[in-house]
Amino acid sequence: MMDELIQTVARAASLSPEQAALAVAAMLRFFTARLPSALVGELHARLGPAPPSSLSTPTPASDHGPNGRSNAAVTDRR
């Protein structure tokens, strides 16, 4: 089912399969961080294993602000 989701995202967003796999992996990380663990566990169980290309470890989301830029570059202007 994971491959089907990646193919659907690739077609719908006109992305390469590799880009779609990264997008799906990002979405799953988002859900993992924000949804109850029981729900996330069921989602992962139903989707099956992620393809190897989407398993690369990106920079943690906590290192980025809401606009995707690094928090390290944000200065306090109070």
Distance bins in CASP14 RR format, pairs under 12 A and 6 or more apart:
PFRMAT RR
TARGET T0000
AUTHOR 0000-0000-0000
RMODE 2
METHOD distances of the structure
MODEL  1
1 7 0 0 0 0 0 1 0 0 0 0 0
1 8 0 0 0 0 0 1 0 0 0 0 0
1 24 0 0 0 0 0 1 0 0 0 0 0
1 43 0 0 0 0 0 1 0 0 0 0 0
1 44 0 0 0 0 0 1 0 0 0 0 0
1 45 0 0 0 0 0 1 0 0 0 0 0
1 46 1 0 0 1 0 0 0 0 0 0 0
1 47 1 0 1 0 0 0 0 0 0 0 0
1 48 1 0 0 1 0 0 0 0 0 0 0
1 49 0 0 0 0 0 1 0 0 0 0 0
1 50 0 0 0 0 0 1 0 0 0 0 0
1 51 0 0 0 0 0 1 0 0 0 0 0
2 8 0 0 0 0 0 1 0 0 0 0 0
2 9 0 0 0 0 0 1 0 0 0 0 0
2 17 0 0 0 0 0 1 0 0 0 0 0
2 20 0 0 0 0 0 1 0 0 0 0 0
2 21 0 0 0 0 1 0 0 0 0 0 0
2 24 1 0 0 1 0 0 0 0 0 0 0
2 25 0 0 0 0 1 0 0 0 0 0 0
2 27 0 0 0 0 0 1 0 0 0 0 0
2 28 0 0 0 0 1 0 0 0 0 0 0
2 43 0 0 0 0 0 1 0 0 0 0 0
2 44 0 0 0 0 1 0 0 0 0 0 0
2 45 0 0 0 0 0 1 0 0 0 0 0
2 46 0 0 0 0 1 0 0 0 0 0 0
2 47 1 0 1 0 0 0 0 0 0 0 0
2 48 1 0 1 0 0 0 0 0 0 0 0
2 49 1 0 0 1 0 0 0 0 0 0 0
2 50 1 0 1 0 0 0 0 0 0 0 0
2 51 1 0 0 1 0 0 0 0 0 0 0
2 52 0 0 0 0 0 1 0 0 0 0 0
2 53 0 0 0 0 0 1 0 0 0 0 0
2 54 0 0 0 0 1 0 0 0 0 0 0
2 55 0 0 0 0 0 1 0 0 0 0 0
3 9 0 0 0 0 0 1 0 0 0 0 0
3 10 0 0 0 0 0 1 0 0 0 0 0
3 17 0 0 0 0 1 0 0 0 0 0 0
3 20 0 0 0 0 0 1 0 0 0 0 0
3 21 0 0 0 0 1 0 0 0 0 0 0
3 24 0 0 0 0 1 0 0 0 0 0 0
3 47 0 0 0 0 1 0 0 0 0 0 0
3 48 0 0 0 0 1 0 0 0 0 0 0
3 49 0 0 0 0 1 0 0 0 0 0 0
3 50 0 0 0 0 1 0 0 0 0 0 0
3 51 1 0 0 1 0 0 0 0 0 0 0
3 52 0 0 0 0 0 1 0 0 0 0 0
3 53 0 0 0 0 0 1 0 0 0 0 0
3 54 0 0 0 0 0 1 0 0 0 0 0
4 10 0 0 0 0 0 1 0 0 0 0 0
4 11 0 0 0 0 0 1 0 0 0 0 0
4 17 0 0 0 0 0 1 0 0 0 0 0
4 20 0 0 0 0 0 1 0 0 0 0 0
4 24 0 0 0 0 0 1 0 0 0 0 0
4 46 0 0 0 0 0 1 0 0 0 0 0
4 47 0 0 0 0 1 0 0 0 0 0 0
4 48 0 0 0 0 0 1 0 0 0 0 0
4 51 0 0 0 0 0 1 0 0 0 0 0
5 11 0 0 0 0 0 1 0 0 0 0 0
5 12 0 0 0 0 0 1 0 0 0 0 0
5 17 0 0 0 0 0 1 0 0 0 0 0
5 20 0 0 0 0 1 0 0 0 0 0 0
5 21 0 0 0 0 1 0 0 0 0 0 0
5 23 0 0 0 0 1 0 0 0 0 0 0
5 24 1 0 1 0 0 0 0 0 0 0 0
5 25 0 0 0 0 0 1 0 0 0 0 0
5 27 0 0 0 0 1 0 0 0 0 0 0
5 28 0 0 0 0 1 0 0 0 0 0 0
5 43 0 0 0 0 0 1 0 0 0 0 0
5 46 0 0 0 0 0 1 0 0 0 0 0
5 47 1 0 0 1 0 0 0 0 0 0 0
5 48 0 0 0 0 1 0 0 0 0 0 0
5 50 0 0 0 0 0 1 0 0 0 0 0
5 51 0 0 0 0 0 1 0 0 0 0 0
5 54 0 0 0 0 0 1 0 0 0 0 0
6 12 0 0 0 0 0 1 0 0 0 0 0
6 13 0 0 0 0 0 1 0 0 0 0 0
6 15 0 0 0 0 1 0 0 0 0 0 0
6 16 0 0 0 0 0 1 0 0 0 0 0
6 17 1 0 0 1 0 0 0 0 0 0 0
6 18 0 0 0 0 1 0 0 0 0 0 0
6 19 0 0 0 0 1 0 0 0 0 0 0
6 20 1 0 1 0 0 0 0 0 0 0 0
6 21 1 0 1 0 0 0 0 0 0 0 0
6 22 0 0 0 0 1 0 0 0 0 0 0
6 23 0 0 0 0 1 0 0 0 0 0 0
6 24 1 0 1 0 0 0 0 0 0 0 0
6 25 0 0 0 0 1 0 0 0 0 0 0
6 27 0 0 0 0 0 1 0 0 0 0 0
6 28 0 0 0 0 0 1 0 0 0 0 0
6 47 0 0 0 0 1 0 0 0 0 0 0
6 48 0 0 0 0 0 1 0 0 0 0 0
6 49 0 0 0 0 0 1 0 0 0 0 0
6 50 0 0 0 0 1 0 0 0 0 0 0
6 51 1 0 0 1 0 0 0 0 0 0 0
6 53 0 0 0 0 1 0 0 0 0 0 0
6 54 1 0 0 1 0 0 0 0 0 0 0
7 13 0 0 0 0 0 1 0 0 0 0 0
7 15 0 0 0 0 0 1 0 0 0 0 0
7 16 0 0 0 0 0 1 0 0 0 0 0
7 17 1 0 0 1 0 0 0 0 0 0 0
7 20 1 0 0 1 0 0 0 0 0 0 0
7 21 0 0 0 0 1 0 0 0 0 0 0
7 24 0 0 0 0 0 1 0 0 0 0 0
7 51 0 0 0 0 0 1 0 0 0 0 0
8 15 0 0 0 0 0 1 0 0 0 0 0
8 17 0 0 0 0 0 1 0 0 0 0 0
8 20 0 0 0 0 1 0 0 0 0 0 0
8 21 0 0 0 0 0 1 0 0 0 0 0
8 23 0 0 0 0 0 1 0 0 0 0 0
8 24 0 0 0 0 1 0 0 0 0 0 0
9 15 1 0 0 1 0 0 0 0 0 0 0
9 16 0 0 0 0 0 1 0 0 0 0 0
9 17 0 0 0 0 1 0 0 0 0 0 0
9 18 0 0 0 0 0 1 0 0 0 0 0
9 19 0 0 0 0 1 0 0 0 0 0 0
9 20 1 0 1 0 0 0 0 0 0 0 0
9 21 0 0 0 0 1 0 0 0 0 0 0
9 22 0 0 0 0 1 0 0 0 0 0 0
9 23 1 0 1 0 0 0 0 0 0 0 0
9 24 1 0 1 0 0 0 0 0 0 0 0
9 25 0 0 0 0 0 1 0 0 0 0 0
9 26 0 0 0 0 0 1 0 0 0 0 0
9 27 0 0 0 0 1 0 0 0 0 0 0
9 28 0 0 0 0 0 1 0 0 0 0 0
9 54 0 0 0 0 0 1 0 0 0 0 0
10 16 1 0 0 1 0 0 0 0 0 0 0
10 17 1 0 1 0 0 0 0 0 0 0 0
10 18 0 0 0 0 1 0 0 0 0 0 0
10 19 1 0 0 1 0 0 0 0 0 0 0
10 20 1 1 0 0 0 0 0 0 0 0 0
10 21 0 0 0 0 1 0 0 0 0 0 0
10 22 0 0 0 0 0 1 0 0 0 0 0
10 23 0 0 0 0 1 0 0 0 0 0 0
10 24 0 0 0 0 1 0 0 0 0 0 0
10 51 0 0 0 0 0 1 0 0 0 0 0
10 53 0 0 0 0 0 1 0 0 0 0 0
10 54 0 0 0 0 0 1 0 0 0 0 0
11 17 0 0 0 0 1 0 0 0 0 0 0
11 19 0 0 0 0 0 1 0 0 0 0 0
11 20 0 0 0 0 1 0 0 0 0 0 0
12 20 0 0 0 0 1 0 0 0 0 0 0
12 23 0 0 0 0 0 1 0 0 0 0 0
12 24 0 0 0 0 0 1 0 0 0 0 0
13 19 0 0 0 0 1 0 0 0 0 0 0
13 20 1 0 0 1 0 0 0 0 0 0 0
13 21 0 0 0 0 0 1 0 0 0 0 0
13 22 0 0 0 0 0 1 0 0 0 0 0
13 23 1 0 0 1 0 0 0 0 0 0 0
13 24 0 0 0 0 0 1 0 0 0 0 0
13 27 0 0 0 0 0 1 0 0 0 0 0
14 20 0 0 0 0 1 0 0 0 0 0 0
14 23 0 0 0 0 0 1 0 0 0 0 0
15 21 0 0 0 0 1 0 0 0 0 0 0
15 22 0 0 0 0 1 0 0 0 0 0 0
15 23 1 0 0 1 0 0 0 0 0 0 0
15 24 0 0 0 0 0 1 0 0 0 0 0
16 22 0 0 0 0 1 0 0 0 0 0 0
16 23 0 0 0 0 0 1 0 0 0 0 0
16 53 0 0 0 0 0 1 0 0 0 0 0
17 23 0 0 0 0 0 1 0 0 0 0 0
17 24 0 0 0 0 0 1 0 0 0 0 0
17 51 0 0 0 0 1 0 0 0 0 0 0
17 53 1 0 0 1 0 0 0 0 0 0 0
17 54 0 0 0 0 1 0 0 0 0 0 0
18 24 0 0 0 0 0 1 0 0 0 0 0
18 25 0 0 0 0 0 1 0 0 0 0 0
18 51 0 0 0 0 1 0 0 0 0 0 0
18 52 0 0 0 0 0 1 0 0 0 0 0
18 53 1 0 1 0 0 0 0 0 0 0 0
18 54 0 0 0 0 1 0 0 0 0 0 0
18 56 0 0 0 0 0 1 0 0 0 0 0
19 25 0 0 0 0 0 1 0 0 0 0 0
19 26 0 0 0 0 0 1 0 0 0 0 0
19 53 0 0 0 0 1 0 0 0 0 0 0
19 54 0 0 0 0 0 1 0 0 0 0 0
20 26 0 0 0 0 0 1 0 0 0 0 0
20 27 0 0 0 0 0 1 0 0 0 0 0
20 51 0 0 0 0 0 1 0 0 0 0 0
20 53 0 0 0 0 1 0 0 0 0 0 0
20 54 0 0 0 0 1 0 0 0 0 0 0
21 27 0 0 0 0 0 1 0 0 0 0 0
21 28 0 0 0 0 0 1 0 0 0 0 0
21 50 1 0 0 1 0 0 0 0 0 0 0
21 51 1 0 1 0 0 0 0 0 0 0 0
21 52 0 0 0 0 1 0 0 0 0 0 0
21 53 1 0 1 0 0 0 0 0 0 0 0
21 54 1 1 0 0 0 0 0 0 0 0 0
21 55 0 0 0 0 1 0 0 0 0 0 0
21 56 0 0 0 0 1 0 0 0 0 0 0
22 28 0 0 0 0 0 1 0 0 0 0 0
22 29 0 0 0 0 0 1 0 0 0 0 0
22 50 0 0 0 0 0 1 0 0 0 0 0
22 51 0 0 0 0 0 1 0 0 0 0 0
22 53 1 0 0 1 0 0 0 0 0 0 0
22 54 1 0 1 0 0 0 0 0 0 0 0
22 55 0 0 0 0 0 1 0 0 0 0 0
22 56 1 0 0 1 0 0 0 0 0 0 0
22 57 0 0 0 0 0 1 0 0 0 0 0
22 58 0 0 0 0 1 0 0 0 0 0 0
23 29 0 0 0 0 0 1 0 0 0 0 0
23 30 0 0 0 0 0 1 0 0 0 0 0
23 53 0 0 0 0 0 1 0 0 0 0 0
23 54 0 0 0 0 1 0 0 0 0 0 0
23 58 0 0 0 0 0 1 0 0 0 0 0
24 30 0 0 0 0 0 1 0 0 0 0 0
24 31 0 0 0 0 0 1 0 0 0 0 0
24 43 0 0 0 0 0 1 0 0 0 0 0
24 44 0 0 0 0 0 1 0 0 0 0 0
24 47 0 0 0 0 1 0 0 0 0 0 0
24 48 0 0 0 0 0 1 0 0 0 0 0
24 50 1 0 0 1 0 0 0 0 0 0 0
24 51 0 0 0 0 1 0 0 0 0 0 0
24 53 0 0 0 0 0 1 0 0 0 0 0
24 54 1 0 0 1 0 0 0 0 0 0 0
24 55 0 0 0 0 0 1 0 0 0 0 0
25 31 0 0 0 0 0 1 0 0 0 0 0
25 32 0 0 0 0 0 1 0 0 0 0 0
25 44 0 0 0 0 0 1 0 0 0 0 0
25 47 0 0 0 0 0 1 0 0 0 0 0
25 49 0 0 0 0 0 1 0 0 0 0 0
25 50 1 0 0 1 0 0 0 0 0 0 0
25 51 0 0 0 0 1 0 0 0 0 0 0
25 52 0 0 0 0 0 1 0 0 0 0 0
25 53 0 0 0 0 1 0 0 0 0 0 0
25 54 1 1 0 0 0 0 0 0 0 0 0
25 55 1 0 0 1 0 0 0 0 0 0 0
25 56 0 0 0 0 1 0 0 0 0 0 0
25 57 0 0 0 0 1 0 0 0 0 0 0
25 58 0 0 0 0 1 0 0 0 0 0 0
26 32 0 0 0 0 0 1 0 0 0 0 0
26 33 0 0 0 0 0 1 0 0 0 0 0
26 50 0 0 0 0 0 1 0 0 0 0 0
26 54 0 0 0 0 1 0 0 0 0 0 0
26 56 0 0 0 0 0 1 0 0 0 0 0
26 58 1 0 0 1 0 0 0 0 0 0 0
26 59 0 0 0 0 0 1 0 0 0 0 0
26 60 0 0 0 0 0 1 0 0 0 0 0
26 61 0 0 0 0 1 0 0 0 0 0 0
26 64 0 0 0 0 0 1 0 0 0 0 0
26 68 0 0 0 0 0 1 0 0 0 0 0
27 33 0 0 0 0 0 1 0 0 0 0 0
27 34 0 0 0 0 0 1 0 0 0 0 0
27 35 0 0 0 0 0 1 0 0 0 0 0
27 40 0 0 0 0 0 1 0 0 0 0 0
27 43 0 0 0 0 0 1 0 0 0 0 0
27 47 0 0 0 0 0 1 0 0 0 0 0
27 50 0 0 0 0 0 1 0 0 0 0 0
27 54 0 0 0 0 0 1 0 0 0 0 0
27 61 0 0 0 0 0 1 0 0 0 0 0
28 34 0 0 0 0 0 1 0 0 0 0 0
28 35 0 0 0 0 0 1 0 0 0 0 0
28 40 0 0 0 0 1 0 0 0 0 0 0
28 41 0 0 0 0 0 1 0 0 0 0 0
28 43 1 0 0 1 0 0 0 0 0 0 0
28 44 1 0 0 1 0 0 0 0 0 0 0
28 46 0 0 0 0 0 1 0 0 0 0 0
28 47 1 0 0 1 0 0 0 0 0 0 0
28 48 0 0 0 0 0 1 0 0 0 0 0
28 49 0 0 0 0 0 1 0 0 0 0 0
28 50 1 0 0 1 0 0 0 0 0 0 0
28 51 0 0 0 0 0 1 0 0 0 0 0
28 54 0 0 0 0 1 0 0 0 0 0 0
28 55 0 0 0 0 0 1 0 0 0 0 0
28 58 0 0 0 0 0 1 0 0 0 0 0
29 35 0 0 0 0 0 1 0 0 0 0 0
29 40 0 0 0 0 0 1 0 0 0 0 0
29 43 0 0 0 0 0 1 0 0 0 0 0
29 44 0 0 0 0 0 1 0 0 0 0 0
29 50 0 0 0 0 0 1 0 0 0 0 0
29 54 0 0 0 0 0 1 0 0 0 0 0
29 55 0 0 0 0 0 1 0 0 0 0 0
29 56 0 0 0 0 0 1 0 0 0 0 0
29 57 0 0 0 0 0 1 0 0 0 0 0
29 58 1 0 0 1 0 0 0 0 0 0 0
29 59 0 0 0 0 0 1 0 0 0 0 0
29 60 0 0 0 0 1 0 0 0 0 0 0
29 61 1 0 0 1 0 0 0 0 0 0 0
29 62 0 0 0 0 0 1 0 0 0 0 0
30 40 0 0 0 0 0 1 0 0 0 0 0
30 43 0 0 0 0 0 1 0 0 0 0 0
30 58 0 0 0 0 0 1 0 0 0 0 0
30 61 1 0 0 1 0 0 0 0 0 0 0
31 37 0 0 0 0 0 1 0 0 0 0 0
31 39 1 0 0 1 0 0 0 0 0 0 0
31 40 1 0 1 0 0 0 0 0 0 0 0
31 41 0 0 0 0 1 0 0 0 0 0 0
31 42 0 0 0 0 0 1 0 0 0 0 0
31 43 1 0 0 1 0 0 0 0 0 0 0
31 44 0 0 0 0 1 0 0 0 0 0 0
31 47 0 0 0 0 0 1 0 0 0 0 0
32 39 0 0 0 0 1 0 0 0 0 0 0
32 40 1 0 1 0 0 0 0 0 0 0 0
32 41 0 0 0 0 1 0 0 0 0 0 0
32 43 0 0 0 0 1 0 0 0 0 0 0
32 44 0 0 0 0 1 0 0 0 0 0 0
32 47 0 0 0 0 0 1 0 0 0 0 0
32 50 0 0 0 0 0 1 0 0 0 0 0
32 61 0 0 0 0 0 1 0 0 0 0 0
33 40 0 0 0 0 1 0 0 0 0 0 0
33 60 0 0 0 0 1 0 0 0 0 0 0
33 61 1 0 0 1 0 0 0 0 0 0 0
33 62 0 0 0 0 1 0 0 0 0 0 0
34 40 0 0 0 0 1 0 0 0 0 0 0
34 43 0 0 0 0 0 1 0 0 0 0 0
34 61 0 0 0 0 0 1 0 0 0 0 0
35 41 0 0 0 0 1 0 0 0 0 0 0
35 42 0 0 0 0 1 0 0 0 0 0 0
35 43 1 0 0 1 0 0 0 0 0 0 0
35 44 0 0 0 0 0 1 0 0 0 0 0
36 42 0 0 0 0 1 0 0 0 0 0 0
36 43 0 0 0 0 0 1 0 0 0 0 0
37 43 0 0 0 0 0 1 0 0 0 0 0
37 44 0 0 0 0 0 1 0 0 0 0 0
38 44 0 0 0 0 0 1 0 0 0 0 0
38 45 0 0 0 0 0 1 0 0 0 0 0
39 45 0 0 0 0 0 1 0 0 0 0 0
39 46 0 0 0 0 0 1 0 0 0 0 0
40 46 0 0 0 0 0 1 0 0 0 0 0
40 47 0 0 0 0 0 1 0 0 0 0 0
41 47 0 0 0 0 1 0 0 0 0 0 0
41 48 0 0 0 0 0 1 0 0 0 0 0
42 48 0 0 0 0 0 1 0 0 0 0 0
43 50 0 0 0 0 0 1 0 0 0 0 0
44 50 0 0 0 0 1 0 0 0 0 0 0
47 54 0 0 0 0 0 1 0 0 0 0 0
48 54 0 0 0 0 0 1 0 0 0 0 0
49 55 0 0 0 0 1 0 0 0 0 0 0
50 56 0 0 0 0 0 1 0 0 0 0 0
58 64 0 0 0 0 1 0 0 0 0 0 0
58 68 0 0 0 0 0 1 0 0 0 0 0
59 65 0 0 0 0 0 1 0 0 0 0 0
59 68 0 0 0 0 1 0 0 0 0 0 0
59 69 0 0 0 0 0 1 0 0 0 0 0
59 70 0 0 0 0 1 0 0 0 0 0 0
59 71 0 0 0 0 0 1 0 0 0 0 0
59 72 0 0 0 0 0 1 0 0 0 0 0
60 70 0 0 0 0 0 1 0 0 0 0 0
60 71 0 0 0 0 0 1 0 0 0 0 0
61 68 0 0 0 0 1 0 0 0 0 0 0
61 70 0 0 0 0 0 1 0 0 0 0 0
61 71 0 0 0 0 0 1 0 0 0 0 0
62 68 0 0 0 0 0 1 0 0 0 0 0
62 70 0 0 0 0 0 1 0 0 0 0 0
62 71 0 0 0 0 1 0 0 0 0 0 0
62 72 0 0 0 0 0 1 0 0 0 0 0
63 69 0 0 0 0 1 0 0 0 0 0 0
63 70 1 0 0 1 0 0 0 0 0 0 0
63 71 1 0 0 1 0 0 0 0 0 0 0
63 72 1 0 0 1 0 0 0 0 0 0 0
63 73 0 0 0 0 0 1 0 0 0 0 0
63 74 0 0 0 0 0 1 0 0 0 0 0
64 70 1 0 0 1 0 0 0 0 0 0 0
64 71 1 0 0 1 0 0 0 0 0 0 0
64 72 0 0 0 0 1 0 0 0 0 0 0
64 73 0 0 0 0 1 0 0 0 0 0 0
64 74 0 0 0 0 1 0 0 0 0 0 0
65 71 1 0 1 0 0 0 0 0 0 0 0
65 72 0 0 0 0 0 1 0 0 0 0 0
65 73 0 0 0 0 1 0 0 0 0 0 0
65 74 1 0 0 1 0 0 0 0 0 0 0
66 74 0 0 0 0 0 1 0 0 0 0 0
67 73 0 0 0 0 0 1 0 0 0 0 0
67 74 0 0 0 0 1 0 0 0 0 0 0
68 74 0 0 0 0 0 1 0 0 0 0 0
69 75 0 0 0 0 0 1 0 0 0 0 0
END
